[in-house]
Each structure stands twice: as C-alpha cells, then as structure tokens.
Amino acid sequence: MLEYCLLDSGKLQHISESKLGHFAKCPFCLQLVVGKKGKIKRHHFAHIKHSCAQSNLELNSAGLAFFNDVSLPSLNDPDLKFFISCISTKKSFNIESDIRLRSAKERFHWQKGLNIAIEKGLVEIKEEPALYAKTAILLAIEGRLTLKDFFVCQEESITQKLHDIKKTSQPSWEALFRHHVYRLTTSSLYFLKLKLASGTCIYKIGITARDIETRLKEIEKELSMLRVSVQSVTVEFLLPGRGGIEQYFKHKYRAYKHPIGSLTEYFHFPSTSLVCSVLSELSRLERFGTNRRIAGTLNQRKQRKVAKRRAESKEDFLNKHKNIVEALSIGLPIRQVAREMKRSVNTVRKVKQLTDNTPH
C-alpha cells in the first residue's frame, strides 16, 4: 500500500499527516491519488484510476526495519510452523542432536522447515557447520528481543536496506525510505498511563513529532467522543528519536491489547509485575539512548581537542607554557614543576620533550 504522496511543492507527505480525501500525486507515476483512512484497512493513498506497479510494492521488504505486519516474513507454511515450534524455547540448536530425537516423518518436515527458515532469513549458520541460531528477525517475531536490542538491530537493518536500495538504482524508493527513516527518528515515542473513571488503568503507546501537551489534548478529545471517561493521564516515558519502536512494542505486547472503538494503541496489563517489566524495558531503552548521547558528546569533544592540538604549532605550544619552560631550564624535576604550576605531569613532560628536541 502507498503510504506517501507527492505534494505540489515537491515534498513527500505521509498518510498520517494527510486528511481523509486529500488529493495529491503518486511519487512514482505522478498520477492523482487520494487519502484513504478507513477503520478496516491500513491508512493509505489510492490511485484515482489505475494503480502503478511500484506503488503496490511495500516500502519495507521482509526484515526488521519498520516492523509492521505487512513487512514480516510469512510463517504460514506448515513445515516452517512445525520447525519453529520445535525450536521455540531455544536461541540456537544443533541439527544432529535435534533431528535424532524425531521420527522419519518429523525429520522430513523438520528439515524442510529449516531450509525455508534459512531462505527467509530466520535462521543462520554459526561457527560450526551443524550449529544454527535464530536471527534477530525471528527473535523479534517471537517477541523475545528487548526494546533496546530491537532498536540496535533496527538501526543496522536500516543501514543495510539503504545500501540494498542504492544498489538497485531506484532513486524514488531511496527518497521514500530516507523520508520514512527521518520521520521515525525525529518523532518521540510516548508511553501513557490513563486512569479511567471506573478505576481501571490502561496504557497507550504512540509517536508524535509535536509537543506532548498537544497530543494529550487530542487523545482526551478522541476518548471523550467514544464516551470514555478519563480521571487522569500520566506521561510515563517520552523518548525522543525512538519512533521506530512503536510497531514492535505493539507486536511484543499484542496479547494485552485493549482496543477502544477503532483505536488499537491501548493496552491493559493484568498484573503489577507485568507493568513493572514494561517500564523496566522502556527505562533500559532510555538509559541506552542517554549513555550513547553522552558517549557521542565526549567523542566529539575529544576529536575537537585532537584537531586543536594538531593545528597548534610547536612554537605556539611552548609560548603558552613559558613558565614551565623556564622552570625546567633551571633543572627542577618534572613532578615538582607540575605541582607548583598546577599543570598535569603529562603536559610538563611534553614541554620537556619539545624543549629537549629544540636546537639551541
């Protein structure tokens, strides 16, 4: 389904940013399309006349990147289903030991399922020829990846998909993919706790590119139209740049979905321990992002310092530390100079090395 349209200004626009019945152009064939926002099918743009072949392809091929239902590998094959059920509790497995325990008929279907799993990228060969392991895609389908691990795998997947699109020489697809990545990485993931008038607590996951206060007003309006009375709304987490996690969160916790009318982003967790588990996962994802930002900032500072040092000439450096040069010239020890001048030992040592190498 076509998720993007081309505006008259030449910019791409996602269906979530368009109104129902909005007319625009197809980014591939440039024919007229209209925004469709029904309650059954996924929101999309549809051609007024004949649909072009490219628009019927999915933006995201089977894999991890955006992890929506249509982009996941199909698991309908009976042999594949049987194989996955046999290894459901394992992350890695040995063919020889696993297959030895089965009957001839089961071995046949198990082997066929293994071949299909390898072909679909669900299983990969490890160091030893007989040792196989589940890929991140299969672990994510099973809901066994943490939100943090999914985010890391998703980033790697985005890089790989961009590389693959470039090789196919399809500039339209590359522009669409880049725009979609930009949309997700500039959106914030929010996790809300809503206490209903009945005393029940439900939770909502979603993404927004605007401030959270504006989004909260919209949510309250949506619920009031559905005659749902809300006592209070608490923002449990607001994670900038984590918009790509939303679809996986919905998939991972799909058993606890609590639809309200046509709204499917709500969840009801039956136990406090489960709520704590969800909050813990979001907390780890938040800490990961914070630590990476700090590491990135420190690395940038380090690079700037290295660049500054490279740019600084030997003469400029010695002129900056004239007092150290004078102290060393009268024979004072390095550590004493460092202590009296309140400089590091390494700085004094560097000054001494430069002065020793300077011809008199």
C-alpha positions, 0 to 999 in steps of 0.5 A: 500500500502507498503510504506517501504522496507527492505534494505540489511543492515537491515534498513527500507527505505521509498518510498520517499527516494527510486528511481523509480525501486529500488529493495529491500525486503518486511519487512514482507515476505522478498520477492523482491519488487520494487519502484513504483512512478507513477503520478496516484497512491500513491508512493509505493513498489510492490511485484515482484510476489505475494503480502503478506497479511500484506503488503496490510494492511495500516500502519495507521488504521482509526484515526488521526495519519498520516492523509492521505486519505487512513487512514480516516474513510469512510463517504460514507454511506448515513445515516452517510452523512445525520447525519453529515450534520445535525450536521455540524455547531455544536461541540456537540448536544443533541439527544432529542432536535435534533431528535424532530425537524425531521420527522419519516423518518429523525429520522430513518436515523438520528439515524442510522447515529449516531450509525455508527458515534459512531462505527467509532469513530466520535462521543462520549458520554459526561457527560450526557447520551443524550449529544454527541460531535464530536471527534477530528477525525471528527473535523479534517475531517471537517477541523475545528481543528487548526494546533496546536490542530491537532498536540496535538491530533496527538501526543496522537493518536500516543501514543495510536496506539503504545500501540494498536500495542504492544498489538497485538504482531506484532513486524514488524508493531511496527518497521514500525510505530516507523520508520514512527513516527521518520521520521515525527518528525525529518523532518521540515515542510516548508511553501513557498511563490513563486512569479511567473513571471506573478505576481501571488503568490502561496504557497507550503507546504512540509517536508524535513529532509535536509537543506532548501537551498537544497530543494529550489534548487530542487523545482526551478529545478522541476518548471523550467522543467514544464516551470514555471517561478519563480521571487522569493521564500520566506521561510515563516515558517520552523518548525522543528519536525512538519512533521506530519502536512503536510497531514492535512494542505493539507486536511484543505486547499484542496479547494485552491489547485493549482496543477502544472503538477503532483505536488499537494503541491501548493496552491493559496489563493484568498484573503489577509485575507485568507493568513493572517489566514494561517500564523496566524495558522502556527505562533500559531503552532510555538509559541506552539512548542517554549513555550513547548521547553522552558517549557521542558528546565526549567523542566529539569533544575529544576529536575537537581537542585532537584537531586543536592540538594538531593545528597548534604549532610547536612554537605556539605550544611552548609560548603558552607554557613559558613558565614551565619552560623556564622552570625546567631550564633551571633543572627542577624535576618534572613532578615538582614543576607540575605541582607548583604550576598546577599543570598535569605531569603529562603536559610538563613532560611534553614541554620537556620533550619539545624543549629537549628536541629544540636546537639551541 
